[in-house]
Amino acid sequence: MPRKYRKKGRPIGKDRRFSIRSELRKQPDIQKIAKAVVALAIAQAEAEAEKQTEAAQTSKQERAQDGGPPDA
């Protein structure tokens, strides 16, 4: 079908059922905000720990290939 005849509307796919609407509140929901911040902090800490673990394994493998003393 040529481009100029295509229907414009919702995209076809899984995401079409989601909608976001703002809700004006006098006071923010502190508990929801706190849960979101804690979840982000945990995810960031896990990512950093994984990165450090990978770096340690890489350096350990490099030392083993160079003939240096392996770490315990």
Number of C-alpha atoms within 10 A of each C-alpha: 5 5 6 7 7 8 8 7 6 9 9 8 7 7 9 9 8 6 6 5 5 5 6 7 7 6 6 9 9 9 9 10 11 11 11 12 12 12 12 12 12 12 12 12 12 12 12 12 12 12 12 12 12 12 12 12 12 12 12 17 12 13 14 13 10 9 8 10 9 11 7 4
